[in-house]
Amino acid sequence: MRTHTASHAELHRLLKLTHRVGNDPLLTQASTGNSSVKLDGVLWIKASGRWMADALSNDILVPLDLPAVKECIQSGVDPSERYPGASLETAMHATLPQRVVLHVHCVDTISWAVRNDAPAHLRNLLEGLSWQWIPYTASGLPLSRTIEQSLSVSPGKNVFILGNHGLVIGAEDIEAVENLLAEVRARLAIAPRASPPADYAALRETVQGSLWDLPGDDEVHGLATDPISQTILAAGLFHPCQAILSPSRTADAFRAIPYREFSGHWQSQHRNQPFVLVSECGVLMRRSITPAEVAMVSGLVQVVQRLSASAPVHYLTDAEIGGISVQAGWRYKESTSQRGDGR
Ligand SMILES: [Zn+2]
């Protein structure tokens, strides 16, 4: 029987790992990503809408009765609906047999996971690891069902590459999860393409006296200045976070507008968007953009700058985009780091 002190120490180690992961924008952005540990029949899981980065300064873990969560899943109810404070991915964490589970939006992983030929590449890159490809499935109960089915066919897997989504790692202790994360990251690492510089003078002139501003993260301009990235972005949505960022849930928000067409009407035309891409110039952000949206835009540029011109991108279908929970989107978009520093 595990002592109370041992459980407490393990929870603290999970919080420290969560904090480290949360402070790496190449691993998680805003309130995306989640971690859990199963201790004495209790599933300790990240609370919905909380930022992993706040793990040490915030009560971010929710304790749930594991048998009750499993029963909930069996009866076809999403545990994140039964327990509204719990992560959207509670079902997945409960379904995985490992004690410690970590889910991240690692940009290197995503850059592979959005490709039609991902399984073939991953077979080489992850050779020797016990990994599994999971084709894109909506978060929550559907994703946990897909993983459950895959485990029934090939049990014992501890690395899951989620198509068009991210990475999941499971292990019996926290150290093993962290080691496996480092290994997968190293194997999937891609050097991002450098993007042409932004036209800061043009952007500054444009935003004068407006509700718009330049982003704090200079790399974000690549979304608009890099021709390869623009081609990839204009063709469709390849990650659920894009649907959350785009009011129309289409690629429209990610298509750069030519600077010459940037007439006096642009402010009203794009008033629903958190950001605007100006062709060859760079990116403008609404002053009212939320910290969560800022973090997600920064993550997006890191993914797209890792995709080559020849990458066969698997775009989400209309049905898949329609299946992205609006409610979940708001949880992410409106979430604010409790540290209040906008990261
Ligand atoms: Zn996710």
Boltz pocket constraint, residues with backbone or C-beta under 6 A from the ligand:
constraints:
  - pocket:
      binder: B
      contacts: [[A, 32], [A, 33], [A, 103], [A, 104], [A, 105], [A, 165], [A, 166]]
      max_distance: 6.0
